[in-house]
Amino acid sequence: MPDARVELQRLIDQRGEDYANLSRLLGRNSAYVQQFMKRGSPKKLPEDERRTLARYFGVSEELLGGPPVEAYTNLVTVPWLSVGASAGPGSLADDEQTKAHFAFDPKWLRTIGAGDPKRMSIIRVEGDSMEPTLTDGDEILVEATGEKDRLRDGIHVLRMDDALVVKRLALNPAGRRVSITSDNPAYPSWPDCPIKSVEIVGRVVWAGRRIA
């Protein structure tokens, strides 16, 4: 079985990560990962923390001390982008660099209605216009929209004036028009827009958030 600390240190060095950032990812104090690596406390990572780190680095849990699971060899990785989709004032999409990768079981992706993993990315929600469905800081899994994709009702990421926004779309079956709404009633909506005037970046298929 791989030495979890040796493998984790290798991943940290490869990605240019640091202990404090990974500790925050786990919702722990900034010294938590350093204590695990240097002092052996805790002796092994709890299952949920091991899973979070494995997905963050795009590796199997077995590499970080988890039990061997053959299915992990079939995991697909999805990039986590350094960009936000505004659910509020508007976020410029000028920094779409990949900051990490998350690994997913393709069978699970299919259960949530996701398509080709190569067309997916994870981005951050900024603002409160989609509350209570999506809140500021949520991470959303977005499937890029292709030319042949059929537009469907649901939450989508749009590009408006060089900014990414996340809104709910409702297709008007009587014509090629669509309603753009915010789940938070305090924000404006656009009830009847020509579909050609809306630049759809992708469909939101899943959302995750940290529990305080």
N, C-alpha and C positions, 0 to 999 in steps of 0.2 A: 504494500500500500504506500502511495506517495506520502512524503513528509509534508503535511499541510503548511507548516510555517515556511519551509524552504520554497515550496511552490508559490505561496502567496507573495513571498519576497521577490521571486523571479517576475511575477506578474506586475508587481509594483514598480520594479526597475524598468521593465519593458514599456510600461505605459506612462512613466514619469509621474506616478501618483505619490501621495504621501499618507502617513498614518492618520493624521488629523482629518483629512478629507474623507477617508474611508470610515472613520469613526462617526462622522456626521451622517454619512450615508446610512449607517446602521441605527441612527438615532441615539448614539451614545456620546459620552463626554469625549473630548478631543484626544485623550490619552489612552482610550480603550484598546485600540488596535496595537499601539506600541507596547502596552502591557502584555497583550496576548503574544506578540512576537518575541519580546525580549525577556519577559519574566515568566512566561508560561501561565498567565492568569487571564482568562480561564484556561483550563487544560485543553479544552477543545471548544470550538465555536458551537453555539446552539444551532439547531437545524435551520431556523428561519434566517439567522444571520449568514450561515454558510450558503444558503440558497440565494440570498440577496447578492453576496459577493460573486458567486458563480455566474449569475445572470449578468452582473455588471461587467465582468471580465470576459464573458462569453465562453466559459469553460464548464466542464462537468463538475458536479458536486464531489465526485470521487476524488478529484485532484486536490480538493481542499478538506479532505478527511471524511467525506461521506461514503456510504456503502456503494459498491459497484452496481450500476444499473445499466444494462446493455442498451436500453432505449435512449440513453443520453447521447449515444453516438449519432443519433439522427436529429439532434437539435439544429435549428436554424438561427442565425444571428440577425438582429435588426439594429441599425444604427440609431444612437441617441444623439440628436442634433443640438448644437448650441444656438437654438433659436426658439422664440416664443410665438404663440398665436394668441393675439389679443382677444380677450373677452371683456373689452373695455375700450380705452381711448385709441388703441392702435399701436402695433409693434412693427418696426421696420425689419424686413427680412434680409438683412445685409450680412449676416454671419451664420451661414449654414454649415459650419464645420462639424465633423463628427467628434464628439468628446468621449464616447464609449460605445459599447455594444451590449445588448441584452440577448440572451439565448432563450428560445421558445421551442416547445414541442409542437411540430406542425399539426399533429392531431388536435391539440388544444386550440390552435389558431382556427382550424376549420369549425370547431364547435361554436366560436364566436362570430362566424360569418366572414372571416378574413379570407383573402384570396392569396395571391402570389407574394411570399415573404420578401422577394426582391424589390417589390414596389412599396414596402412599408418603412416607416421611420417613426421614432418617438420624439415628440416635441413637448414643450411646456406651455401650459395655459397661463395667461397673464390677464388679470382683471376679474371683474365680478358680474359681467353682463349675462353670463350663462348660468348663474346660480339659480336654484340649488343643484342643478344637474352637474355642472362643472364649476370648480372653485379655483381661485388664484393659487398657482403652484402645482396643480394637478399635472400629471404626465399622461399624454394621450397617444395612442397607437393609431397612426394615420396611414391609410392605404391610398397611394397616389391614383388619381383618376386618369384613365386612358381614354383615347378617342372613341373606342368602341364600347366603353362601359355605359350601361343604362343608368341614367340619373334616377335616384330613388329618394324618398323622404328620409330625413335623418339629420344628424349633426355633421357638418362639413367644415373644412378649412378653406377659406376663400382668400384671394389676393385682391386687395382694394387699395388703389393709389400707392403701390409698392409696399403695402403693409399686409401682414397676415392677420386675419381675423377668424374666429370660430363662431359659427352661427347655425341655427336650425333652418333647414330648407324644407319647404312643402311644395310639391309639384302640383300645378293646376292641370287636371286631366283634360280640361276643355281646350287647352291651347298650349303653346310653347312659352309658358310663363311660370314664374316661381315666386313664392313668398319667402322673404328672409326675415327671421324673427330672433329676438333675444328671449331666453327663458326668464330673465329678470325683467319684470314689467316696468321697472324704472328707466329702461333703455329703449330707444326707438326701434321700430321695425319697418320693413319695406314690404307692403302686402302684395304688390303686383309688379314684378319686374320681368322684362324679356330675358329668357335663358341666355341668349347670346351676349347679354351685357354683363353676365356674372362669370368671373374667372374662378373656376373650382379647382383647388389644388388637390384635395383628397377627401376621403370619407373617414370620419372618426369611428373606429370599430371597438375601441376599448379604452378605459381610463383607469388610472391608479393614483392613489394619494397616500401620503404619510398620515398615520393616525397620531394625533397629539397625545 
